[in-house]
Amino acid sequence: MSNDEVVAGRPESRRRGIYILPNLFTTAALFGGFYAIVQAMNGRFEHACVAVFIAMILDALDGRVARLTNTQSAFGAEYDSLSDMVSFGAAPSLVIYEWAMRDLGKLGWIAAFIYCVCAALRLARFNTNIDVVDKRFFQGLPSPAAAALVTGFVWVMIDNNIAGQADFLGLSMPYLACAITAFAGISMVTNVFFYSGKDFNLRKSVPFAAAIVLVIILLLVSSYPPGVLFGVFVCYALSGYVMAALRRVRKRGPRQPSA
């Protein structure tokens, strides 16, 4: 997630200039979020969901490009946060609201607003805790992952010809959409830690098996993009809670037998 990587350096080390190359990627990611909003307003929800995922890819690239070209800047960090707010805050909440929740009245727009404000709070907290938290973990679900959870759900349902007002497995789709939206939003502002992957160095050599695993993942994604991507981000969203529960169990330790 590029916002995390662009601003990973200390604030005093950032340059004040504006660099074209990394900010072009940020602008492209911002356009993806804007395009998703426009398509959702026009009822083309599949296009909107794909646009959010493309914005995720571009958002992941701009930070890496900035680091590889040594063009990190304070401007780029702030611009990236604003882009993330549009692409992974406003866009997903509007997409799922227009698709399933608009007929719920207050409940629908409240759920969408909860997601949107939590995305803003998550980004603001990250920017102020850069030098505090462990770089190996994100505090709270990253906003791109939350956006993938919300729009991935919409994408899977559309791909299976399930309308936003239909019932799915005995559940009302609008209320299910509300639950997923609220879960994704609240997960962004929790104190649960999610693995960031920053300790994975692409410049180092990896075992041959790692290349095979990468190929398998690419094949799975290409075979059924909506389902595989949604499944991946569901697992990632749950991983933080599972690890937190395991840490709590280990912290308690085994009970001592009573005398």
ROLUM-667469 format. One record per residue (C-alpha): residue number from 1; residue in one letter; x, y, z. Coordinates in Angstrom, 3 decimals, always signed. Layout:
<atom k="NUM" r="A" xx="X" yy="Y" zz="Z"/>
...
//
This chain:
<atom k="1" r="M" xx="+0.000" yy="+0.000" zz="+0.000"/>
<atom k="2" r="S" xx="+1.817" yy="+2.982" zz="-1.247"/>
<atom k="3" r="N" xx="+0.729" yy="+5.528" zz="+1.327"/>
<atom k="4" r="D" xx="+2.523" yy="+3.452" zz="+3.925"/>
<atom k="5" r="E" xx="+5.606" yy="+3.022" zz="+1.796"/>
<atom k="6" r="V" xx="+5.946" yy="+6.558" zz="+0.503"/>
<atom k="7" r="V" xx="+5.944" yy="+8.031" zz="+3.975"/>
<atom k="8" r="A" xx="+7.936" yy="+5.254" zz="+5.591"/>
<atom k="9" r="G" xx="+10.991" yy="+7.484" zz="+5.904"/>
<atom k="10" r="R" xx="+11.380" yy="+10.040" zz="+8.602"/>
<atom k="11" r="P" xx="+9.557" yy="+13.343" zz="+8.033"/>
<atom k="12" r="E" xx="+12.762" yy="+15.365" zz="+8.050"/>
<atom k="13" r="S" xx="+14.186" yy="+13.242" zz="+5.196"/>
<atom k="14" r="R" xx="+11.388" yy="+14.078" zz="+2.766"/>
<atom k="15" r="R" xx="+12.076" yy="+16.602" zz="+0.058"/>
<atom k="16" r="R" xx="+9.806" yy="+19.563" zz="-0.508"/>
<atom k="17" r="G" xx="+9.880" yy="+19.347" zz="-4.306"/>
<atom k="18" r="I" xx="+7.322" yy="+17.723" zz="-6.601"/>
<atom k="19" r="Y" xx="+8.419" yy="+14.724" zz="-8.642"/>
<atom k="20" r="I" xx="+6.520" yy="+13.808" zz="-11.770"/>
<atom k="21" r="L" xx="+6.947" yy="+10.032" zz="-12.012"/>
<atom k="22" r="P" xx="+5.557" yy="+8.786" zz="-8.660"/>
<atom k="23" r="N" xx="+2.836" yy="+11.440" zz="-8.658"/>
<atom k="24" r="L" xx="+1.696" yy="+10.269" zz="-12.089"/>
<atom k="25" r="F" xx="+0.926" yy="+6.880" zz="-10.540"/>
<atom k="26" r="T" xx="-0.880" yy="+8.604" zz="-7.662"/>
<atom k="27" r="T" xx="-2.895" yy="+10.677" zz="-10.116"/>
<atom k="28" r="A" xx="-3.796" yy="+7.558" zz="-12.074"/>
<atom k="29" r="A" xx="-4.961" yy="+5.881" zz="-8.836"/>
<atom k="30" r="L" xx="-7.020" yy="+8.978" zz="-8.039"/>
<atom k="31" r="F" xx="-8.590" yy="+8.794" zz="-11.483"/>
<atom k="32" r="G" xx="-9.479" yy="+5.156" zz="-10.818"/>
<atom k="33" r="G" xx="-11.418" yy="+6.195" zz="-7.720"/>
<atom k="34" r="F" xx="-13.104" yy="+9.062" zz="-9.542"/>
<atom k="35" r="Y" xx="-14.007" yy="+6.781" zz="-12.441"/>
<atom k="36" r="A" xx="-15.498" yy="+4.258" zz="-9.996"/>
<atom k="37" r="I" xx="-17.739" yy="+6.966" zz="-8.541"/>
<atom k="38" r="V" xx="-18.922" yy="+8.056" zz="-11.982"/>
<atom k="39" r="Q" xx="-19.632" yy="+4.487" zz="-13.082"/>
<atom k="40" r="A" xx="-21.529" yy="+3.739" zz="-9.855"/>
<atom k="41" r="M" xx="-23.716" yy="+6.790" zz="-10.416"/>
<atom k="42" r="N" xx="-24.428" yy="+5.480" zz="-13.921"/>
<atom k="43" r="G" xx="-25.317" yy="+2.017" zz="-12.622"/>
<atom k="44" r="R" xx="-22.279" yy="+0.289" zz="-14.138"/>
<atom k="45" r="F" xx="-21.149" yy="-1.335" zz="-10.906"/>
<atom k="46" r="E" xx="-18.853" yy="-3.969" zz="-12.380"/>
<atom k="47" r="H" xx="-16.805" yy="-1.250" zz="-14.078"/>
<atom k="48" r="A" xx="-16.741" yy="+0.666" zz="-10.802"/>
<atom k="49" r="C" xx="-15.411" yy="-2.333" zz="-8.864"/>
<atom k="50" r="V" xx="-12.714" yy="-3.062" zz="-11.440"/>
<atom k="51" r="A" xx="-11.655" yy="+0.591" zz="-11.318"/>
<atom k="52" r="V" xx="-11.124" yy="+0.395" zz="-7.545"/>
<atom k="53" r="F" xx="-8.926" yy="-2.694" zz="-7.918"/>
<atom k="54" r="I" xx="-6.905" yy="-0.988" zz="-10.655"/>
<atom k="55" r="A" xx="-6.492" yy="+1.993" zz="-8.320"/>
<atom k="56" r="M" xx="-5.125" yy="-0.433" zz="-5.716"/>
<atom k="57" r="I" xx="-2.448" yy="-1.653" zz="-8.127"/>
<atom k="58" r="L" xx="-1.448" yy="+1.884" zz="-9.055"/>
<atom k="59" r="D" xx="-1.443" yy="+2.904" zz="-5.395"/>
<atom k="60" r="A" xx="+0.910" yy="+0.041" zz="-4.606"/>
<atom k="61" r="L" xx="+3.255" yy="+1.105" zz="-7.388"/>
<atom k="62" r="D" xx="+3.704" yy="+4.815" zz="-6.677"/>
<atom k="63" r="G" xx="+5.454" yy="+4.254" zz="-3.348"/>
<atom k="64" r="R" xx="+7.792" yy="+1.663" zz="-4.808"/>
<atom k="65" r="V" xx="+8.581" yy="+3.906" zz="-7.759"/>
<atom k="66" r="A" xx="+9.341" yy="+6.780" zz="-5.383"/>
<atom k="67" r="R" xx="+11.706" yy="+4.628" zz="-3.343"/>
<atom k="68" r="L" xx="+13.446" yy="+3.070" zz="-6.340"/>
<atom k="69" r="T" xx="+14.007" yy="+6.463" zz="-7.967"/>
<atom k="70" r="N" xx="+14.754" yy="+8.227" zz="-4.661"/>
<atom k="71" r="T" xx="+11.954" yy="+10.730" zz="-5.283"/>
<atom k="72" r="Q" xx="+10.086" yy="+10.615" zz="-1.957"/>
<atom k="73" r="S" xx="+8.668" yy="+13.982" zz="-0.948"/>
<atom k="74" r="A" xx="+6.341" yy="+15.520" zz="+1.611"/>
<atom k="75" r="F" xx="+4.070" yy="+16.601" zz="-1.237"/>
<atom k="76" r="G" xx="+3.875" yy="+13.046" zz="-2.555"/>
<atom k="77" r="A" xx="+2.982" yy="+11.673" zz="+0.861"/>
<atom k="78" r="E" xx="+0.136" yy="+14.154" zz="+1.362"/>
<atom k="79" r="Y" xx="-1.090" yy="+13.774" zz="-2.205"/>
<atom k="80" r="D" xx="-1.136" yy="+9.994" zz="-1.796"/>
<atom k="81" r="S" xx="-3.295" yy="+10.246" zz="+1.334"/>
<atom k="82" r="L" xx="-5.800" yy="+12.485" zz="-0.444"/>
<atom k="83" r="S" xx="-5.890" yy="+10.083" zz="-3.387"/>
<atom k="84" r="D" xx="-6.462" yy="+7.161" zz="-1.030"/>
<atom k="85" r="M" xx="-9.382" yy="+8.963" zz="+0.585"/>
<atom k="86" r="V" xx="-11.124" yy="+9.257" zz="-2.773"/>
<atom k="87" r="S" xx="-10.222" yy="+5.838" zz="-4.191"/>
<atom k="88" r="F" xx="-10.546" yy="+3.741" zz="-1.025"/>
<atom k="89" r="G" xx="-12.826" yy="+5.874" zz="+1.117"/>
<atom k="90" r="A" xx="-15.462" yy="+7.737" zz="-0.889"/>
<atom k="91" r="A" xx="-15.577" yy="+5.468" zz="-3.954"/>
<atom k="92" r="P" xx="-16.237" yy="+2.086" zz="-2.247"/>
<atom k="93" r="S" xx="-18.853" yy="+3.550" zz="+0.105"/>
<atom k="94" r="L" xx="-20.708" yy="+5.128" zz="-2.821"/>
<atom k="95" r="V" xx="-20.458" yy="+1.989" zz="-4.968"/>
<atom k="96" r="I" xx="-22.006" yy="-0.317" zz="-2.381"/>
<atom k="97" r="Y" xx="-24.553" yy="+2.315" zz="-1.326"/>
<atom k="98" r="E" xx="-25.799" yy="+2.789" zz="-4.881"/>
<atom k="99" r="W" xx="-25.784" yy="-0.967" zz="-5.538"/>
<atom k="100" r="A" xx="-27.624" yy="-2.267" zz="-2.488"/>
<atom k="101" r="M" xx="-28.250" yy="+0.197" zz="+0.351"/>
<atom k="102" r="R" xx="-29.971" yy="+3.234" zz="-1.104"/>
<atom k="103" r="D" xx="-33.464" yy="+1.808" zz="-0.456"/>
<atom k="104" r="L" xx="-32.696" yy="+1.281" zz="+3.237"/>
<atom k="105" r="G" xx="-33.059" yy="+4.975" zz="+3.954"/>
<atom k="106" r="K" xx="-31.088" yy="+6.266" zz="+6.922"/>
<atom k="107" r="L" xx="-29.551" yy="+2.898" zz="+7.710"/>
<atom k="108" r="G" xx="-28.026" yy="+2.691" zz="+4.237"/>
<atom k="109" r="W" xx="-26.329" yy="+6.065" zz="+4.167"/>
<atom k="110" r="I" xx="-25.269" yy="+5.781" zz="+7.808"/>
<atom k="111" r="A" xx="-23.452" yy="+2.504" zz="+7.051"/>
<atom k="112" r="A" xx="-21.824" yy="+4.097" zz="+4.003"/>
<atom k="113" r="F" xx="-20.804" yy="+7.150" zz="+6.042"/>
<atom k="114" r="I" xx="-19.340" yy="+4.973" zz="+8.810"/>
<atom k="115" r="Y" xx="-17.079" yy="+3.377" zz="+6.239"/>
<atom k="116" r="C" xx="-16.136" yy="+6.734" zz="+4.717"/>
<atom k="117" r="V" xx="-15.309" yy="+8.464" zz="+8.011"/>
<atom k="118" r="C" xx="-13.384" yy="+5.434" zz="+9.263"/>
<atom k="119" r="A" xx="-11.245" yy="+5.546" zz="+6.114"/>
<atom k="120" r="A" xx="-10.465" yy="+9.210" zz="+6.801"/>
<atom k="121" r="L" xx="-9.647" yy="+8.489" zz="+10.445"/>
<atom k="122" r="R" xx="-7.460" yy="+5.549" zz="+9.474"/>
<atom k="123" r="L" xx="-5.427" yy="+7.637" zz="+7.036"/>
<atom k="124" r="A" xx="-5.087" yy="+10.490" zz="+9.522"/>
<atom k="125" r="R" xx="-3.963" yy="+8.123" zz="+12.282"/>
<atom k="126" r="F" xx="-1.410" yy="+6.507" zz="+10.011"/>
<atom k="127" r="N" xx="+0.099" yy="+9.862" zz="+9.049"/>
<atom k="128" r="T" xx="+0.517" yy="+10.820" zz="+12.699"/>
<atom k="129" r="N" xx="+1.869" yy="+7.431" zz="+13.856"/>
<atom k="130" r="I" xx="+4.542" yy="+6.925" zz="+11.197"/>
<atom k="131" r="D" xx="+7.449" yy="+6.747" zz="+13.641"/>
<atom k="132" r="V" xx="+5.520" yy="+4.969" zz="+16.405"/>
<atom k="133" r="V" xx="+4.108" yy="+1.691" zz="+15.076"/>
<atom k="134" r="D" xx="+6.078" yy="-1.356" zz="+13.984"/>
<atom k="135" r="K" xx="+6.622" yy="-1.083" zz="+10.222"/>
<atom k="136" r="R" xx="+5.998" yy="-4.822" zz="+9.840"/>
<atom k="137" r="F" xx="+2.341" yy="-4.328" zz="+10.739"/>
<atom k="138" r="F" xx="-0.537" yy="-1.983" zz="+9.969"/>
<atom k="139" r="Q" xx="-2.559" yy="-0.684" zz="+12.876"/>
<atom k="140" r="G" xx="-6.070" yy="-1.308" zz="+11.639"/>
<atom k="141" r="L" xx="-7.106" yy="-2.733" zz="+8.283"/>
<atom k="142" r="P" xx="-5.399" yy="-0.783" zz="+5.448"/>
<atom k="143" r="S" xx="-7.843" yy="+1.315" zz="+3.443"/>
<atom k="144" r="P" xx="-7.055" yy="-0.431" zz="+0.100"/>
<atom k="145" r="A" xx="-7.809" yy="-3.813" zz="+1.697"/>
<atom k="146" r="A" xx="-11.066" yy="-2.459" zz="+3.148"/>
<atom k="147" r="A" xx="-12.000" yy="-1.107" zz="-0.276"/>
<atom k="148" r="A" xx="-11.228" yy="-4.495" zz="-1.852"/>
<atom k="149" r="L" xx="-13.450" yy="-6.184" zz="+0.723"/>
<atom k="150" r="V" xx="-16.409" yy="-3.908" zz="-0.039"/>
<atom k="151" r="T" xx="-16.112" yy="-3.653" zz="-3.812"/>
<atom k="152" r="G" xx="-15.001" yy="-7.296" zz="-4.106"/>
<atom k="153" r="F" xx="-18.270" yy="-8.332" zz="-2.493"/>
<atom k="154" r="V" xx="-20.235" yy="-6.250" zz="-4.992"/>
<atom k="155" r="W" xx="-18.180" yy="-7.619" zz="-7.883"/>
<atom k="156" r="V" xx="-18.742" yy="-11.262" zz="-6.872"/>
<atom k="157" r="M" xx="-22.480" yy="-10.768" zz="-6.476"/>
<atom k="158" r="I" xx="-22.793" yy="-9.051" zz="-9.855"/>
<atom k="159" r="D" xx="-20.704" yy="-11.751" zz="-11.523"/>
<atom k="160" r="N" xx="-23.162" yy="-14.336" zz="-10.180"/>
<atom k="161" r="N" xx="-26.184" yy="-12.308" zz="-11.350"/>
<atom k="162" r="I" xx="-27.309" yy="-11.508" zz="-7.804"/>
<atom k="163" r="A" xx="-29.029" yy="-8.127" zz="-7.594"/>
<atom k="164" r="G" xx="-28.452" yy="-5.669" zz="-4.799"/>
<atom k="165" r="Q" xx="-32.035" yy="-6.004" zz="-3.580"/>
<atom k="166" r="A" xx="-32.192" yy="-9.821" zz="-3.753"/>
<atom k="167" r="D" xx="-31.846" yy="-12.446" zz="-1.033"/>
<atom k="168" r="F" xx="-28.688" yy="-14.521" zz="-0.783"/>
<atom k="169" r="L" xx="-28.595" yy="-17.743" zz="+1.248"/>
<atom k="170" r="G" xx="-31.629" yy="-16.567" zz="+3.150"/>
<atom k="171" r="L" xx="-30.085" yy="-13.176" zz="+3.920"/>
<atom k="172" r="S" xx="-31.337" yy="-9.843" zz="+2.658"/>
<atom k="173" r="M" xx="-28.645" yy="-8.441" zz="+0.377"/>
<atom k="174" r="P" xx="-29.043" yy="-4.791" zz="+1.505"/>
<atom k="175" r="Y" xx="-28.572" yy="-5.741" zz="+5.171"/>
<atom k="176" r="L" xx="-25.672" yy="-8.056" zz="+4.318"/>
<atom k="177" r="A" xx="-24.073" yy="-5.169" zz="+2.406"/>
<atom k="178" r="C" xx="-24.554" yy="-2.933" zz="+5.454"/>
<atom k="179" r="A" xx="-22.857" yy="-5.488" zz="+7.697"/>
<atom k="180" r="I" xx="-19.857" yy="-5.905" zz="+5.387"/>
<atom k="181" r="T" xx="-19.514" yy="-2.141" zz="+4.939"/>
<atom k="182" r="A" xx="-19.631" yy="-1.493" zz="+8.684"/>
<atom k="183" r="F" xx="-17.195" yy="-4.336" zz="+9.383"/>
<atom k="184" r="A" xx="-14.700" yy="-3.022" zz="+6.834"/>
<atom k="185" r="G" xx="-15.013" yy="+0.519" zz="+8.190"/>
<atom k="186" r="I" xx="-14.653" yy="-0.379" zz="+11.857"/>
<atom k="187" r="S" xx="-11.745" yy="-2.703" zz="+11.076"/>
<atom k="188" r="M" xx="-9.816" yy="+0.279" zz="+9.722"/>
<atom k="189" r="V" xx="-9.903" yy="+2.099" zz="+13.067"/>
<atom k="190" r="T" xx="-9.368" yy="-0.816" zz="+15.432"/>
<atom k="191" r="N" xx="-6.077" yy="-1.417" zz="+17.224"/>
<atom k="192" r="V" xx="-5.805" yy="-4.856" zz="+15.629"/>
<atom k="193" r="F" xx="-2.538" yy="-5.346" zz="+13.746"/>
<atom k="194" r="F" xx="-2.390" yy="-6.673" zz="+10.184"/>
<atom k="195" r="Y" xx="+0.747" yy="-7.948" zz="+8.513"/>
<atom k="196" r="S" xx="+2.165" yy="-5.324" zz="+6.146"/>
<atom k="197" r="G" xx="+4.637" yy="-7.416" zz="+4.166"/>
<atom k="198" r="K" xx="+7.234" yy="-4.656" zz="+4.353"/>
<atom k="199" r="D" xx="+9.902" yy="-7.050" zz="+5.572"/>
<atom k="200" r="F" xx="+9.600" yy="-8.935" zz="+2.285"/>
<atom k="201" r="N" xx="+12.517" yy="-7.752" zz="+0.149"/>
<atom k="202" r="L" xx="+12.043" yy="-8.246" zz="-3.588"/>
<atom k="203" r="R" xx="+15.756" yy="-7.603" zz="-4.183"/>
<atom k="204" r="K" xx="+16.804" yy="-10.722" zz="-2.299"/>
<atom k="205" r="S" xx="+16.877" yy="-14.167" zz="-3.836"/>
<atom k="206" r="V" xx="+13.979" yy="-16.466" zz="-3.010"/>
<atom k="207" r="P" xx="+13.599" yy="-20.249" zz="-3.195"/>
<atom k="208" r="F" xx="+12.387" yy="-21.735" zz="-6.460"/>
<atom k="209" r="A" xx="+9.221" yy="-22.881" zz="-4.682"/>
<atom k="210" r="A" xx="+8.305" yy="-19.233" zz="-4.089"/>
<atom k="211" r="A" xx="+8.242" yy="-18.620" zz="-7.847"/>
<atom k="212" r="I" xx="+5.941" yy="-21.632" zz="-8.298"/>
<atom k="213" r="V" xx="+3.583" yy="-20.332" zz="-5.599"/>
<atom k="214" r="L" xx="+3.496" yy="-16.938" zz="-7.334"/>
<atom k="215" r="V" xx="+2.594" yy="-18.564" zz="-10.658"/>
<atom k="216" r="I" xx="-0.185" yy="-20.578" zz="-8.989"/>
<atom k="217" r="I" xx="-1.597" yy="-17.425" zz="-7.400"/>
<atom k="218" r="L" xx="-1.586" yy="-15.614" zz="-10.751"/>
<atom k="219" r="L" xx="-3.327" yy="-18.576" zz="-12.396"/>
<atom k="220" r="L" xx="-5.987" yy="-18.650" zz="-9.682"/>
<atom k="221" r="V" xx="-6.640" yy="-14.929" zz="-9.988"/>
<atom k="222" r="S" xx="-6.841" yy="-15.092" zz="-13.773"/>
<atom k="223" r="S" xx="-9.244" yy="-18.068" zz="-13.612"/>
<atom k="224" r="Y" xx="-11.871" yy="-16.215" zz="-11.589"/>
<atom k="225" r="P" xx="-10.768" yy="-12.683" zz="-10.601"/>
<atom k="226" r="P" xx="-13.857" yy="-11.594" zz="-8.601"/>
<atom k="227" r="G" xx="-14.073" yy="-14.667" zz="-6.397"/>
<atom k="228" r="V" xx="-10.359" yy="-15.196" zz="-5.836"/>
<atom k="229" r="L" xx="-9.613" yy="-11.543" zz="-5.051"/>
<atom k="230" r="F" xx="-12.595" yy="-11.258" zz="-2.734"/>
<atom k="231" r="G" xx="-11.595" yy="-14.489" zz="-0.984"/>
<atom k="232" r="V" xx="-8.021" yy="-13.285" zz="-0.528"/>
<atom k="233" r="F" xx="-9.088" yy="-10.027" zz="+1.082"/>
<atom k="234" r="V" xx="-11.690" yy="-11.729" zz="+3.266"/>
<atom k="235" r="C" xx="-8.906" yy="-13.942" zz="+4.614"/>
<atom k="236" r="Y" xx="-6.641" yy="-10.926" zz="+5.085"/>
<atom k="237" r="A" xx="-9.369" yy="-8.959" zz="+6.891"/>
<atom k="238" r="L" xx="-9.938" yy="-11.886" zz="+9.252"/>
<atom k="239" r="S" xx="-6.237" yy="-12.628" zz="+9.738"/>
<atom k="240" r="G" xx="-5.696" yy="-9.700" zz="+12.085"/>
<atom k="241" r="Y" xx="-8.481" yy="-10.817" zz="+14.409"/>
<atom k="242" r="V" xx="-7.326" yy="-14.442" zz="+14.320"/>
<atom k="243" r="M" xx="-3.756" yy="-13.466" zz="+15.193"/>
<atom k="244" r="A" xx="-4.994" yy="-11.165" zz="+17.949"/>
<atom k="245" r="A" xx="-7.033" yy="-14.003" zz="+19.425"/>
<atom k="246" r="L" xx="-4.057" yy="-16.375" zz="+19.246"/>
<atom k="247" r="R" xx="-1.799" yy="-13.834" zz="+20.956"/>
<atom k="248" r="R" xx="-4.357" yy="-13.399" zz="+23.724"/>
<atom k="249" r="V" xx="-4.579" yy="-17.171" zz="+24.252"/>
<atom k="250" r="R" xx="-0.789" yy="-17.493" zz="+24.364"/>
<atom k="251" r="K" xx="-0.524" yy="-14.586" zz="+26.766"/>
<atom k="252" r="R" xx="-2.859" yy="-16.275" zz="+29.206"/>
<atom k="253" r="G" xx="-0.825" yy="-19.459" zz="+29.051"/>
<atom k="254" r="P" xx="-1.835" yy="-22.841" zz="+30.436"/>
<atom k="255" r="R" xx="-3.806" yy="-22.874" zz="+33.631"/>
<atom k="256" r="Q" xx="-1.940" yy="-24.036" zz="+36.708"/>
<atom k="257" r="P" xx="-3.505" yy="-27.079" zz="+38.387"/>
<atom k="258" r="S" xx="-5.170" yy="-26.245" zz="+41.664"/>
<atom k="259" r="A" xx="-3.620" yy="-27.609" zz="+44.855"/>
//
